[in-house]
Amino acid sequence: MDDVTHHVLPGFRLSAGYTLTVLGSCVLLPLAALLWTAFELGPSGWWAQIGTRRVLAALRLSFGASLLAAIIDTLLGLLVAWVLVRYRFAFRRVCDALVDLPFALPTAVAGLALTALYASNGWIGSRLLPLGIEVAYTRLGVLLAMVFVGFPFVVRTLQPVLESLDTDLEEAAYTLGASPRQRFLKVILPLLLPTLLTGFALALARAVGEYGSVIFISGNRLFQTEIAPYLIVQKIESQYDYRGAAALSAVMLIASLLLLIAVGVLQRWARRWAVIR
């Protein structure tokens, strides 16, 4: 009697058809409609929408601050994930739960909380102001909000990988006389690099599209603290300029896609490098 393979899910054709249908209707179709609306303007109309000084300044701030925030999140997330996994201390579970706080908070609430803390009359802002450091209603405030919303992605991406790392390699390096710094840089970091890049990509994507927590602490100052998502909302709500909003959205979509592709290429390189080492 021939062996019969039992599948938990239906056959390939049905599963693939359902997957492509959901992917097409929920992701590809809306994005295609967005690009279609944007390119209805034509090259000259499209450039007239995105080539203004105000839009270019907002795009520079959105992507520049997002990249910097993702880098900061990657460094801080690695440190926090390492401490939560490798050490046991009082209130460890409480600290672990606090990492998820940006996930649970509505973005508007996060923005209001950050503004209340870092405004010139806030609990932290009033202490930074005598030092000449202004956070609320500055680009530093935009960066702070982006770091806040992207931080949990890096920690939660790294934690399971750190927990599953085999300690035999570290012990072998220790017996060969490697210092703690050498064990981390030569043994652990190459294994974590692909996961670090994944966390970086998630934090970057979250920061680029962030709106609610940024608009409150940024103050939306012309040419200084306006972000691209804010201009998109303004075009729709105040000017009813749906094509202009679609054009700006298309620029953000294409730029974000190129950044994620670049990170994906780096991830594949990092995996190969880790295997070679």
Secondary structure, DSSP 8 states (H G I E B T S, - for coil): -------SS--HHHHHHHHHHHHIIIIIHHHHHHHHHHHTTHHHHHHHHH-SHHHHHHHHHHHHHHHHHHHHHHHHHHHHHHHHHH---TTHHHHHHHTTHHHHS-HHHHHHHHHHHHSTTSTTHHHHGGGT---TTSHHHHHHHHHHHHHHHHHHHHHHHHHH--THHHHHHHHTT--HHHHIIIIIHHHHHHHHHHHHHHHHHHHHT--HHHHHHHTT-TTTT--HHHHHHHHHHTS--HHHHHHHHHHHHHHHHHHHHHHHHHHHHHHHHHHH-
